[in-house]
Amino acid sequence: MRLAAEFRRRILDGELPEGTKLPNHRALAAEHDVAVATLQKALGQLQVEGYIRTSQRGTYIANAPKAGSSGYDRITRVLRTGSVLGDGETVIVTEAHLIVPPLYVADIFDLDEGDQVVRRQWHTGRGQQRLMLAVTWYPAEFAVLVPDLLSTAAGKAPGLLPRIIEATGRRPVEGRDDMHARDAEPREADFLGLKTGTPILAGAHRLWDDQGIIEYGEWCLPYRHVIGYEYRFDAAPDQR
């Protein structure tokens, strides 16, 4: 699992570009100090997920792998690299403004009636492939400190979270992802290039510190895309 996660991260970050040929299994296992059988299990998982392909000539990073990113994937990537985008991805921001949010969003941010939040709608792609449609929400006061939150310019979108952390002094300390499969609504289907009613994976994430919610996001991925992330247990359940 650890080895598969490492390769997955390096592929999504662009350290292993599409078409790269990997060393033979014995050399790769020695490089990572694992048994050949362990390496083969890791590569087998990555092949199922579409990150790599094999042939008689060897093992290669797949061309345009059908790999999507969860909220966790993108948040850890932006904190690690400064950009929310994976290798070869582009972003289009279609909306960025202050609004009075729906009641459930107001509850998430613990707002009073009539209070506003920043709402940003955007989608990512790789070539002609649509990868994700997302809406992210932020406290209204962040827009004063980070004006780019209200910009739809693509060049200002990838690294917003580090700029928020720098400008506000607030850094996420905890987060939560929730995901479920359902049929695409007309708006989602249009942005993802699907027919209305096509199965999608939808999710929501929230990041917070001791002062409250820093970012809340909702997103959806086309069908047949795989997401995956690693996690750790710092204490047994009865010790929490």
Phi, psi and omega in degrees: 000316179297317182291317177299318179296322179295314178296319180300315179298315182294327178291312182293330179277353179089006177290332175241092184294161176304137179089352179296133176269128179277152175301165179296162187301320182295316180293321181291322178295319178295321179300323183259005176057048177227165176289152179301320180298322178295315178300316182297324177295318179296314180293326178298319177295318180294327178291320177299322181282349177092010181280331181228162175224152181237152176209181178296340181274347179140196181250131185231152170290129187295148173282125181047061180301146179278072182234124178255173181241131174281175174302317179300315180304312185288323180293314179293328178293316182293326177289332182275320188244345184090359180225140178282348186269142171279177182300129177079001181274150174237161181228142173235122178262119185262337179213144175201104184200169174271132179216161167279118190280167171301160185302319184294327177288320176301322178294320180299319181270001180057052183264157171275161180302130179091349178294151182254164172222164171276131175239126179236128175247133184205160174220154182242158178206170174223108187066232179269001185267127175274130185255323185196143169247134184218152169232129178237147184235143181221156174303142184300324182295341178295331183295332178288320183277331180230081183303335180297345176298336180258015179256142175261006179294127184299324183292343181262359187274321192298326188246037184292320184299314176300325178291324176296315180299315181294318186283326185259341185075008180256125181238133179302135176246340177215160178205168179212138174245139172230133184224149174204152177268140178199180179275145180288134173281164184307315181297316180294316180298321180297314182290327183269359180071036182242169171277143176304133182095355177294140179298138176223166171255119181249148181208168176219146176224156175218142179238140181210162170233193184288352177265349179131197184288132175263318180212136171236134183222148174234139186209162175214149183239149175297160178292160180068018171257145182250136170238153179195144176209157181263160177210167182225157176252115180277341179205154176295152183307323182281358178260353182282000000 
